Amino acid sequence: MDPIIALDWSIARQFNLPVRELPLISPGEPAGDLGPAPEFVDALFRAQPNQLTGPVHIERGYLVFVVKESQPAHPGTLAEVRT
């Protein structure tokens, strides 16, 4: 049976599941310490803020999550591009 990974505090408390908070990511980037998880990233960018989403199956198990923050895409500054 696959492990279940919860990304929402309230659901996790109910079922004693591990919780992770990921930094902001861009489409195509690895999902933090979850690594490459295209199914999760796809669901993440379709999710509405503050709405429970999932479960989403990835190689390491299932994810249930809430998007806490979303920022619009912007072209990088010269300094950002050079680093």
N, C-alpha and C positions, 0 to 999 in steps of 0.2 A: 504494500500500500504506500502511495506517495505521501511524503510529509506535507503538512499544511502550513503555509507561511502567511500570517496576517499583517496587514499594514494599517490597520485601524485599531486604535486603543480600545474602544468600547467593545467591539466584537472579540478582540483578543482576551480581554479580562474575563469575559463570560466563559471562554473555553480554555483558558490558561495556555494561549498560543504565543509564540515569539512575535515581537513587533519590531519593525525597522522603519526608520525615517530616511528617505533618500533625498539627496540634493537635487536641485533643478537639473533636468537633462534636456537635450535637444533630440529631435528625431534621428534615429540611426546610431545614437550613442549607446554604450552599454548601460544597463540599469543599475548603476551603483555597484554594490557588492553582490548583486544578483547575476552580474555578468551579462553576456549577450542573451537577451530574452525577447526576441522580436514580437512574440504574442503579447507579452506584457506591455511593451512600448507602444504597440498598436492600440491596445485597449486604453492605455494611459492617455494618449492624445485624442481619443474619442470620448473620454469620460467628462462629465460635467463637474465643475468644482463643488465641493462639499456634498457630493452624492456617493453613497456606498456603491462600489462597482466590483463585480466578480461573481463567482470565482473565475479566475483565469488560470488555465493550466500551462505551466512551463516545465522545463526539464527537471527542475528541483522540487516540484510539487504544485500546489495551488496557491493563488494569491487573491486576497480580498483587500481592497484598498479604497482610500478616499483621497482625491486630489485637493490639497490644501491651498496651493498657490499656482497661478499660471501667469506667465509673462509673454507678451507678444514678441515675435521674432524681430530681430533688428540686424542690419549689417554691422559687422564688427568695425571698431575704430582701427586706425592704423596701428596703434599700440597693441591692441588685442590680437590683431592678425600677425604681428611680428613675434609674439611670444609663443 
